[in-house]
Amino acid sequence: MAQAPLSPHQIMIRKLQSIFTLTSEEEQALLSLPIQTKDLEANQDIARVGDQPNQCCLIVEGFTCVHKISAEGKRQIIALHVPGDIPDLQSLHLHVLDINITSITRCKLGFIKHSDMHQLCEQYPRLTAAFWRETLVHASIFREWLLNIGRREAYARIAHLLCEILLRLKAVGLTEEKTFHMPMTQAEMADATGMTPVHVNRVYQALRADGLISTEKSQMTLPDWNKIQQAGEFDPLYLHIKKQATS
């Protein structure tokens, strides 16, 4: 049964609640935060290196990525963002962006003016801590990605990333048991894991053969959670999610 879409405020609160305990007063303050929404097609730039934004971008629906481009034009995806994430939260204090943010799928975005964010955090200091914690969690994920790309074999690398995506979506209520929407192409997975699309395809085939994944259109299922955790050397500690819901 399809889930009803969440409002921008609801998805933001769900995400923050997964890593930080909000009071009812803080939730009401977040519900009152002005957010302007915009729909975007896949493969569209949201922000680019050198931009000086005056607003933050909340992912309401869809997937986006943060990436860097080499001098030869090769892309390295350095972060994946799912609903509830604010990929450019650092722009509140770093006034020039050093990253590119691009939609992977069709997205609904929510834009929050920096002035409104600053006012909110001045009035509710614990929300400053909540957003700071979110930034620290993104940094923790980035460190794990460095280890994943630099030291894990291809099979473990893909298994690990799939485990991460499942738990990050589950934290905001966007999974059904061990099934989730996985719209990333094999080329995008390659850019996120430092592999070639051909190599990603071979790993997918091996994971299917071993009964660790099954796919139907853009739906991904991880049938044996314990085995795919072992295959990916996956320990969810680095996600710092208060409520782990996969068993």
C-alpha contacts under 8 A as a table, 3 or more apart, distances in Angstrom:
res1	aa1	res2	aa2	distance
6	L	10	Q	5.85
6	L	11	I	5.98
6	L	60	V	7.65
7	S	10	Q	5.12
7	S	11	I	6.31
7	S	60	V	7.37
8	P	11	I	5.40
8	P	12	M	6.21
8	P	35	I	7.40
8	P	37	T	7.93
8	P	58	L	7.58
8	P	60	V	5.45
8	P	110	G	6.29
9	H	12	M	5.22
9	H	13	I	6.15
9	H	30	L	6.71
9	H	31	L	5.51
9	H	33	L	7.88
9	H	35	I	7.99
10	Q	13	I	5.20
10	Q	14	R	6.12
10	Q	31	L	7.70
11	I	14	R	5.06
11	I	15	K	6.21
11	I	60	V	6.47
11	I	83	P	6.71
11	I	84	G	5.03
11	I	172	V	6.88
12	M	15	K	5.21
12	M	16	L	6.26
12	M	58	L	7.55
12	M	60	V	7.90
12	M	84	G	4.72
12	M	85	D	7.31
13	I	16	L	5.14
13	I	17	Q	5.90
13	I	27	E	6.88
13	I	30	L	7.32
13	I	84	G	7.76
14	R	17	Q	5.11
14	R	18	S	6.27
14	R	84	G	7.14
14	R	171	A	7.63
14	R	172	V	5.43
15	K	18	S	5.25
15	K	19	I	7.07
15	K	84	G	5.11
15	K	85	D	7.11
15	K	171	A	6.87
15	K	172	V	5.65
16	L	19	I	5.50
16	L	20	F	5.65
16	L	21	T	7.73
16	L	22	L	7.73
16	L	84	G	7.93
16	L	130	A	6.74
16	L	131	F	7.79
16	L	134	E	7.39
17	Q	20	F	5.01
17	Q	21	T	5.53
17	Q	22	L	6.25
18	S	21	T	7.79
18	S	171	A	5.97
18	S	172	V	7.34
18	S	241	I	5.60
18	S	242	K	5.55
18	S	243	K	6.42
19	I	130	A	7.93
19	I	133	R	7.58
19	I	134	E	7.43
19	I	240	H	6.44
19	I	241	I	5.12
19	I	242	K	5.40
20	F	130	A	6.00
20	F	133	R	7.70
20	F	242	K	7.50
22	L	26	E	5.96
22	L	27	E	6.42
23	T	26	E	5.14
23	T	27	E	6.29
24	S	27	E	5.02
24	S	28	Q	6.24
25	E	28	Q	5.12
25	E	29	A	6.27
26	E	29	A	4.96
26	E	30	L	6.25
26	E	124	Y	7.09
26	E	127	L	7.25
27	E	30	L	5.08
27	E	31	L	6.18
28	Q	31	L	4.94
28	Q	32	S	6.33
29	A	32	S	5.17
29	A	33	L	6.53
29	A	120	L	7.51
30	L	33	L	5.15
33	L	112	I	7.87
33	L	116	D	7.21
33	L	120	L	7.79
34	P	112	I	6.55
34	P	113	K	7.98
34	P	116	D	7.40
35	I	110	G	5.66
35	I	111	F	5.46
35	I	112	I	5.12
35	I	113	K	7.92
36	Q	110	G	5.40
36	Q	111	F	5.11
36	Q	112	I	6.78
37	T	108	K	6.75
37	T	109	L	5.43
37	T	110	G	4.32
37	T	111	F	6.19
38	K	108	K	5.74
38	K	109	L	5.26
38	K	110	G	6.46
38	K	111	F	7.90
39	D	106	R	7.40
39	D	107	C	5.73
39	D	108	K	4.50
39	D	109	L	6.26
40	L	44	Q	6.98
40	L	103	S	7.48
40	L	106	R	5.63
40	L	107	C	5.13
40	L	108	K	6.27
40	L	109	L	7.50
41	E	44	Q	6.20
41	E	103	S	7.21
41	E	105	T	6.64
41	E	106	R	4.33
41	E	107	C	6.39
42	A	103	S	5.22
42	A	104	I	5.18
42	A	105	T	4.21
42	A	106	R	4.59
42	A	107	C	7.18
43	N	102	T	6.08
43	N	103	S	5.04
43	N	104	I	5.44
43	N	105	T	6.90
44	Q	102	T	5.53
44	Q	103	S	5.38
44	Q	104	I	7.87
45	D	48	R	7.03
45	D	100	N	7.49
45	D	101	I	6.13
45	D	102	T	4.45
45	D	103	S	6.54
46	I	100	N	7.66
46	I	101	I	5.34
46	I	102	T	5.34
46	I	103	S	6.98
47	A	51	D	6.67
47	A	99	I	7.71
47	A	100	N	5.56
47	A	101	I	5.07
47	A	102	T	7.08
48	R	51	D	5.69
48	R	97	L	6.97
48	R	98	D	7.60
48	R	99	I	6.08
48	R	100	N	4.24
48	R	101	I	6.36
49	V	96	V	7.70
49	V	97	L	5.21
49	V	98	D	4.66
49	V	99	I	4.89
49	V	100	N	5.47
50	G	96	V	5.59
50	G	97	L	5.26
50	G	98	D	6.21
51	D	96	V	5.72
51	D	97	L	5.43
52	Q	91	S	7.90
52	Q	95	H	5.60
52	Q	96	V	4.77
52	Q	97	L	6.37
53	P	56	C	7.50
53	P	91	S	6.96
53	P	95	H	7.17
53	P	96	V	7.56
53	P	97	L	7.93
54	N	91	S	8.00
54	N	113	K	6.05
54	N	114	H	5.54
54	N	115	S	7.92
55	Q	91	S	7.87
55	Q	92	L	7.92
55	Q	111	F	6.17
55	Q	112	I	5.21
55	Q	113	K	4.02
55	Q	114	H	4.77
55	Q	115	S	7.99
56	C	86	I	6.95
56	C	88	D	5.95
56	C	89	L	6.01
56	C	91	S	7.06
56	C	92	L	7.56
56	C	111	F	5.60
56	C	112	I	5.12
56	C	113	K	6.29
56	C	114	H	6.52
57	C	86	I	5.63
57	C	87	P	6.80
57	C	88	D	6.38
57	C	89	L	7.66
57	C	109	L	6.47
57	C	110	G	5.71
57	C	111	F	4.74
57	C	112	I	6.49
58	L	83	P	7.71
58	L	84	G	6.50
58	L	85	D	5.93
58	L	86	I	4.57
58	L	87	P	7.28
58	L	109	L	5.65
58	L	110	G	4.79
58	L	111	F	6.16
58	L	112	I	7.59
59	I	62	G	7.08
59	I	63	F	7.59
59	I	64	T	7.73
59	I	81	H	7.46
59	I	82	V	6.44
59	I	83	P	4.76
59	I	84	G	5.56
59	I	85	D	5.56
59	I	86	I	6.30
59	I	87	P	7.99
59	I	107	C	7.45
59	I	108	K	6.61
59	I	109	L	4.97
59	I	110	G	6.42
60	V	83	P	4.88
60	V	84	G	6.07
60	V	107	C	7.30
60	V	108	K	5.29
60	V	109	L	5.31
60	V	110	G	6.40
61	E	82	V	7.51
61	E	83	P	5.33
61	E	106	R	7.96
61	E	107	C	5.19
61	E	108	K	4.88
61	E	109	L	6.97
62	G	82	V	6.44
62	G	83	P	6.41
62	G	103	S	7.88
62	G	104	I	7.58
62	G	105	T	5.66
62	G	106	R	6.00
62	G	107	C	4.53
62	G	108	K	6.73
63	F	80	L	7.27
63	F	81	H	5.80
63	F	82	V	4.97
63	F	83	P	7.07
63	F	103	S	6.28
63	F	104	I	5.40
63	F	105	T	5.62
63	F	106	R	7.77
63	F	107	C	6.81
63	F	183	P	7.95
64	T	80	L	6.11
64	T	81	H	5.15
64	T	82	V	6.66
64	T	101	I	6.92
64	T	102	T	5.60
64	T	103	S	4.25
64	T	104	I	4.95
64	T	105	T	7.04
64	T	107	C	7.91
65	C	77	I	6.49
65	C	78	I	7.53
65	C	79	A	5.65
65	C	80	L	4.52
65	C	81	H	5.74
65	C	101	I	5.69
65	C	102	T	5.51
65	C	103	S	6.41
65	C	104	I	6.60
66	V	77	I	5.85
66	V	78	I	5.73
66	V	79	A	5.02
66	V	80	L	6.41
66	V	81	H	7.79
66	V	87	P	7.58
66	V	99	I	6.49
66	V	100	N	5.55
66	V	101	I	4.57
66	V	102	T	6.57
67	H	75	R	6.60
67	H	76	Q	5.51
67	H	77	I	4.25
67	H	78	I	5.31
67	H	79	A	6.95
67	H	99	I	6.31
67	H	100	N	5.34
67	H	101	I	6.48
67	H	102	T	7.83
68	K	75	R	5.87
68	K	76	Q	5.51
68	K	77	I	6.67
68	K	78	I	7.32
68	K	99	I	6.25
68	K	100	N	6.30
69	I	72	E	7.83
69	I	73	G	5.60
69	I	74	K	5.49
69	I	75	R	4.63
69	I	76	Q	6.42
70	S	73	G	5.13
70	S	74	K	5.19
70	S	75	R	6.51
70	S	76	Q	7.95
71	A	74	K	7.44
75	R	191	D	6.37
76	Q	191	D	5.20
76	Q	192	A	6.28
76	Q	194	G	7.28
77	I	80	L	7.47
77	I	188	E	7.88
77	I	191	D	5.41
77	I	192	A	4.56
77	I	193	T	7.85
78	I	142	F	7.15
78	I	145	W	7.62
78	I	192	A	6.44
79	A	142	F	6.78
79	A	192	A	7.59
81	H	85	D	5.93
81	H	86	I	7.84
81	H	87	P	6.65
82	V	85	D	5.88
82	V	168	R	7.54
82	V	169	L	7.01
83	P	169	L	7.58
83	P	172	V	7.58
84	G	172	V	7.18
86	I	89	L	5.58
87	P	90	Q	7.98
87	P	101	I	7.75
88	D	91	S	5.58
89	L	92	L	6.02
89	L	131	F	7.97
89	L	135	T	7.12
90	Q	93	H	5.78
90	Q	94	L	5.76
90	Q	135	T	7.46
91	S	94	L	4.74
91	S	95	H	5.39
91	S	96	V	7.07
91	S	97	L	6.75
92	L	95	H	6.86
92	L	114	H	6.16
94	L	97	L	6.99
97	L	100	N	7.88
103	S	106	R	6.88
103	S	107	C	6.73
104	I	183	P	7.94
104	I	184	M	6.91
105	T	183	P	6.91
105	T	184	M	7.79
112	I	116	D	6.92
112	I	117	M	7.00
113	K	116	D	5.29
113	K	117	M	6.43
114	H	117	M	4.99
114	H	118	H	6.08
115	S	118	H	5.17
115	S	119	Q	6.15
116	D	119	Q	5.11
116	D	120	L	6.08
117	M	120	L	5.08
117	M	121	C	6.20
118	H	121	C	5.21
118	H	122	E	6.14
119	Q	122	E	5.12
119	Q	123	Q	6.26
120	L	123	Q	5.26
120	L	124	Y	6.02
120	L	127	L	7.70
121	C	124	Y	4.98
121	C	125	P	5.28
121	C	126	R	7.51
121	C	127	L	5.68
121	C	128	T	5.11
122	E	125	P	5.78
122	E	128	T	7.90
124	Y	127	L	5.60
124	Y	128	T	7.24
125	P	128	T	5.18
125	P	129	A	6.87
126	R	129	A	4.98
126	R	130	A	6.30
127	L	130	A	4.72
127	L	131	F	6.15
128	T	131	F	5.31
128	T	132	W	6.01
129	A	132	W	4.91
129	A	133	R	5.97
130	A	133	R	5.09
130	A	134	E	6.37
131	F	134	E	4.97
131	F	135	T	6.35
132	W	135	T	5.08
132	W	136	L	6.26
133	R	136	L	4.97
133	R	137	V	6.14
134	E	137	V	5.06
134	E	138	H	6.32
135	T	138	H	5.13
135	T	139	A	6.38
136	L	139	A	4.96
136	L	140	S	6.21
137	V	140	S	4.90
137	V	141	I	6.21
137	V	238	Y	7.45
137	V	239	L	6.31
137	V	240	H	6.72
138	H	141	I	5.09
138	H	142	F	6.21
139	A	142	F	4.98
139	A	143	R	6.35
140	S	143	R	5.18
140	S	144	E	6.45
140	S	238	Y	5.79
140	S	239	L	7.09
141	I	144	E	5.11
141	I	145	W	6.22
141	I	238	Y	6.31
141	I	239	L	6.48
142	F	145	W	5.01
142	F	146	L	6.37
143	R	146	L	5.16
143	R	147	L	6.60
144	E	147	L	5.14
144	E	148	N	6.09
144	E	238	Y	7.25
145	W	148	N	4.82
145	W	149	I	6.05
146	L	149	I	5.38
146	L	150	G	5.84
147	L	150	G	5.14
147	L	151	R	5.53
147	L	152	R	7.06
148	N	151	R	5.83
148	N	152	R	5.23
148	N	157	R	5.65
148	N	160	H	7.69
148	N	193	T	7.65
149	I	152	R	6.34
149	I	157	R	6.81
149	I	193	T	5.59
149	I	194	G	6.21
152	R	156	A	6.03
152	R	157	R	5.65
153	E	156	A	5.49
153	E	157	R	5.96
154	A	157	R	4.90
154	A	158	I	6.33
154	A	195	M	7.75
154	A	200	V	7.89
154	A	203	V	7.04
155	Y	158	I	5.64
155	Y	159	A	6.31
155	Y	203	V	5.67
155	Y	206	A	7.99
155	Y	207	L	7.72
155	Y	231	A	7.50
155	Y	232	G	7.38
156	A	159	A	5.03
156	A	160	H	5.87
156	A	231	A	5.49
156	A	232	G	4.04
156	A	233	E	6.70
157	R	160	H	5.27
157	R	161	L	6.41
157	R	193	T	6.89
157	R	232	G	6.25
158	I	161	L	5.23
158	I	162	L	6.27
158	I	193	T	7.35
158	I	200	V	7.74
158	I	203	V	7.40
158	I	232	G	7.24
159	A	162	L	5.24
159	A	163	C	6.29
159	A	207	L	7.97
159	A	228	I	6.19
159	A	229	Q	7.42
159	A	231	A	6.41
159	A	232	G	4.62
160	H	163	C	5.19
160	H	164	E	6.31
160	H	228	I	7.83
160	H	229	Q	7.08
160	H	231	A	7.67
160	H	232	G	4.19
160	H	233	E	6.68
160	H	234	F	5.59
161	L	164	E	5.03
161	L	165	I	6.25
161	L	232	G	7.90
162	L	165	I	5.18
162	L	166	L	6.27
163	C	166	L	5.28
163	C	167	L	6.44
163	C	228	I	7.44
163	C	229	Q	6.86
163	C	232	G	7.77
163	C	234	F	7.15
164	E	167	L	5.35
164	E	168	R	6.14
164	E	236	P	7.50
165	I	168	R	5.17
165	I	169	L	6.12
166	L	169	L	5.37
166	L	170	K	5.99
166	L	175	T	7.26
166	L	178	K	7.25
166	L	179	T	7.69
166	L	180	F	6.51
167	L	170	K	4.84
167	L	171	A	6.07
167	L	244	Q	7.56
167	L	245	A	7.84
167	L	246	T	7.42
168	R	171	A	5.25
168	R	172	V	7.10
168	R	239	L	7.95
169	L	172	V	5.54
169	L	173	G	6.40
169	L	174	L	5.09
169	L	175	T	6.13
169	L	180	F	7.51
170	K	173	G	4.86
170	K	174	L	5.41
170	K	175	T	5.20
170	K	245	A	7.14
171	A	174	L	7.59
171	A	241	I	7.30
171	A	243	K	7.25
171	A	244	Q	7.53
171	A	245	A	7.66
174	L	180	F	7.02
175	T	178	K	6.79
175	T	179	T	5.78
175	T	180	F	4.81
175	T	181	H	7.53
176	E	179	T	5.19
176	E	180	F	6.45
177	E	246	T	7.61
178	K	221	T	5.55
178	K	222	L	5.58
178	K	223	P	6.75
178	K	225	W	7.89
178	K	246	T	7.45
179	T	219	Q	6.64
179	T	220	M	5.49
179	T	221	T	4.20
179	T	222	L	6.62
180	F	219	Q	5.68
180	F	220	M	5.45
180	F	221	T	6.55
181	H	218	S	5.81
181	H	219	Q	4.73
181	H	220	M	6.22
182	M	218	S	5.28
182	M	219	Q	5.64
182	M	220	M	5.80
183	P	218	S	5.26
183	P	219	Q	7.74
184	M	188	E	5.91
184	M	189	M	6.50
185	T	188	E	5.14
185	T	189	M	6.27
186	Q	189	M	4.91
186	Q	190	A	6.03
186	Q	197	P	5.41
186	Q	200	V	6.19
186	Q	201	N	6.73
187	A	190	A	4.95
187	A	191	D	6.33
187	A	196	T	7.24
187	A	197	P	4.88
188	E	191	D	5.03
188	E	192	A	6.25
189	M	192	A	5.01
189	M	193	T	6.16
189	M	197	P	7.52
189	M	200	V	7.13
190	A	193	T	5.22
190	A	194	G	5.74
190	A	195	M	4.63
190	A	196	T	5.21
190	A	197	P	5.31
190	A	199	H	7.96
190	A	200	V	6.18
191	D	194	G	5.57
191	D	195	M	6.65
191	D	196	T	7.64
192	A	195	M	7.92
195	M	199	H	6.33
195	M	200	V	6.70
196	T	199	H	5.18
196	T	200	V	6.31
197	P	200	V	4.99
197	P	201	N	6.17
198	V	201	N	5.10
198	V	202	R	6.42
199	H	202	R	5.11
199	H	203	V	6.33
200	V	203	V	5.11
200	V	204	Y	6.18
201	N	204	Y	5.09
201	N	205	Q	6.27
202	R	205	Q	5.10
202	R	206	A	6.27
203	V	206	A	4.99
203	V	207	L	6.12
204	Y	207	L	5.09
204	Y	208	R	6.16
204	Y	213	I	7.93
205	Q	208	R	5.14
205	Q	209	A	6.12
206	A	209	A	5.01
206	A	210	D	6.18
207	L	210	D	5.13
207	L	211	G	6.29
207	L	212	L	5.23
207	L	213	I	5.82
208	R	211	G	5.06
208	R	212	L	5.82
208	R	213	I	5.10
208	R	214	S	6.05
209	A	212	L	7.69
210	D	213	I	7.99
211	G	214	S	7.35
211	G	223	P	7.16
211	G	224	D	7.55
212	L	222	L	5.75
212	L	223	P	6.01
212	L	224	D	5.97
212	L	225	W	7.94
212	L	227	K	7.08
212	L	228	I	5.83
213	I	220	M	6.96
213	I	221	T	5.62
213	I	222	L	4.77
213	I	223	P	6.30
214	S	220	M	6.01
214	S	221	T	5.22
214	S	222	L	6.68
214	S	223	P	7.42
215	T	218	S	7.01
215	T	219	Q	5.61
215	T	220	M	4.70
215	T	221	T	6.24
216	E	219	Q	5.17
216	E	220	M	6.73
222	L	225	W	6.16
222	L	228	I	7.39
224	D	227	K	5.52
224	D	228	I	6.32
225	W	228	I	5.37
225	W	229	Q	6.04
225	W	246	T	7.89
225	W	247	S	7.18
226	N	229	Q	5.15
226	N	230	Q	6.29
227	K	230	Q	5.08
227	K	231	A	6.07
228	I	231	A	4.82
228	I	232	G	6.00
229	Q	232	G	5.23
229	Q	233	E	5.90
229	Q	234	F	4.89
229	Q	235	D	7.46
230	Q	233	E	5.03
230	Q	234	F	6.46
231	A	234	F	7.69
235	D	238	Y	7.30
236	P	239	L	5.60
236	P	240	H	7.36
237	L	240	H	5.57
237	L	241	I	7.73
241	I	244	Q	6.43
